[in-house]
């Protein structure tokens, strides 16, 4: 079996508060400032963030493609509670929460690495039996996390449509 490839999006990580925001650019520069300042640094990049609807609204942006960590968290840890913030995700993953907005932006890539590593470590568990095929199916619909999920899980032998046919594995009753 091929070993999984843990890759993460090489893009800007952004955290937006009320009137201020912080960004970790794709080349490693950490900056804070007004929303306008941060948007200039972001440019047309597909941002890494937590809770896209709120973050984009705070920045005055229309919905756009994003790497929303809440989506990745929900895929890796379905039904596990977490507050929809960087702090909430850090606590849910037993990590030190960020002290401020800049720390939060800097923590986002580490959260991605942690989630993908946990998914990869559990790739042979029954709970992840269909995860690769499901990610392939979601990727066909445009889900940004799909290639990173499939890389972390390694190649899937199940056809993508089988992941959605859960009733075939339910016991008779």
NORGI-V592117 format. One record per helix or strand of 2 or more residues. SS is the DSSP state (hx for helix, st for strand). FROM is the first residue (numbers start at 1). LEN is the number of residues. If there is no record, write none. Layout:
{{SS | FROM | LEN} {SS | FROM | LEN}}
This chain:
{{st | 13 | 4} {st | 20 | 5} {st | 30 | 5} {hx | 35 | 8} {st | 48 | 2} {hx | 52 | 7} {st | 67 | 2} {hx | 69 | 8} {hx | 86 | 7} {hx | 101 | 21} {hx | 126 | 3} {hx | 131 | 10} {hx | 146 | 8} {hx | 160 | 5} {hx | 166 | 4}}
